[in-house]
Amino acid sequence: MLDEGLVREDLTALDFVTIDSASTEDMDDALFAKALPDDKLQLIVAIADPTAWIAEGSKLDKAAKIRAFTNYLPGFNIPMLPRELSDDLCSLRANEVRPVLACRMTLSADGTIEDNIEFFAATIESKAKLVYDQVSDWLENTGDWQPESEAIAEQVRLLAANLPTPWRVAS
């Protein structure tokens, strides 16, 4: 990694999950939830950190700034970064330690974000690649899919029950 001197909080013991379509290879965000007293929820959102691999001012950095985002089209995408990065080193693949930029926040019982928001560099190890349709079916007690562990099932339940409606699992 290019940022060897950067202090990253080690979050690899936490049960982060990604949720995307079945064919997604560029998992760029992961979530972890923890129930707190008073019906509050601690939520950590982790975003893949390509700056760990791309030097500022490099040709690749300049090209990514011009592209600005990945284009998602029916059946395929045109990534902002080369696939070796977007689908591998910068992808938050299950059971792989990856550098991220993270945001830790507390959601109150009514879903509002409290003032104790923290942004920081970290490393995570996603524990599962979840698929929208499978998770949705599981939450509705249909389909055959089951979470790999009770810890993953608990993450799904916490996220589905506590996140505002637009963030809930969609099919």
N, C-alpha and C positions, 0 to 999 in steps of 0.2 A: 504494500500500500504506500501511497505517496505521503500520507499524513502521519507517519510514525510518531511524531512528537505530540499529536493531538490526544488529549485525555478523553477517553470514551468510557462512559459508565457501562459496566458489564451487566446486561439484562438477560443473559443467555439462560438463566434458570427459570425465567418466567414463561408461561404458556402462551406465547404469541401465536396467532393464526392469521393466515391470509385467506381472502375469499374473492374468487374470480370465476370466470367461466371455465369449463373443463379444459379447453384448449389453450388457455393463457399460459405463456412461458415467462412473461416479464412482470412478475409479481413485485410491484414497487411500493406496496404499503401493507402493513400488518397491524393488528390490534391486540391489546391485552386489557382485560377488565378485572377489577377486584372490588367486591362488595365492601362497603364501609358502614360504620354505624349511622343511624338516622336515615336509612334508605338512600345513602349516597353511593356513588360509584367512582372509583378511580379508573380513569381511562388513559392508556398510553397509546398514542398513535406513532408508529415508526415508519419513516419514509426512507427508501433506499438512498444511499449517499454516494453518487457517482464521483463526487470530488475526491473521494479516497483513491480513485484510480485514474483520474484525468487531471493533468497539470493545467493550472490556470494559464490562459494565454496560448495554449497549444493549438495546433490545427484542429484537433478533435473538439476542444473547448469552443473554439470560434464557430465551427460547423454546428455544434449543438445549440449555441446561442441563436444562430440564424434559423434553425429548424424550430426551436422553442418547445416543441411537444411532439408526442407520438400521434400519428394520424390513425384512428381506428376506423376501418372500413368493413363492410360486410364480408366476413370470411378471412380477413387478413388485416395486417397493420403495416405501417411504414414507421419504423422506430426512429426516435430522435438520436439515439446512439447506435453504433454497430451492434448486431445481434450478439456478438461475443460478450458484450457488456450488458445490454438490456435483458437478454435471456439467460445470462449465466452469472458473471461476477456481481452485477448490480441487481440481480433478481433475488428476492427473499425466499429462496427455495427452502422447503422443509428440511430440517436436520442439517442445515449449513449455517455456519456463523458468518454474519454479514455486518458491515458498517452501516449505520443509519443515522439520520437526524430524527430526534424524537421530541414529542410534546406530551408532557404529563399534566393532566387536568383532573379536577373533581367536578362531577355532575351532581347537582342537588336532586332531591327527590322529584322535583317538578321538571327536571331535565335541563335546567339552566346551568351554564358553566360558571363556576365560582372564580374568584379573583386569583387564586393560587396557581396560575399557569406557569409551567416551566419548560423551556426549550433547551435541548442539550444534545451533544453527540454521544452515541452509544454503540454497542454491539448487541445483536439479538441472534437467536436461533429459533426460527419459526418451527413450531411443533407440528403443524398440519397445513396442507393446502386444501382449503374447503372450496366446494363448488356450490354456487348459488342455488341451483335447482335441487340438489341433494339436501342441502341444509333446510331449504324451504319445506321440502317433503317431510323431512325428519321432524321439524317443528309442528307440522300438521298431522304427525303420526301416520304418514303414508310412505310408500317406497321401501326399498330394502337397505338403503345406506344407513350405517351407524357410525358415530364418532369413534376414532381409534382408541380413545381412553375416556375415563370419567372426567379427567382434567379438561379435555377438549370439549366434551359435552357441557361442562360447567361454563366454559368460555362462551359457547354458542347460546346457552340459556341466558347468561348475564347480558350479553350484547343485544340479543333479541328483545329482552324484557325492559332494558333500560335506555336504549338509544332512542332519540326522537324518531317519529314515524318515517320521515324521508330517508333516514339512515338504515332502516331495517332491511333485512334480507329481501331482495327482489328477485323475481324469476326472469 
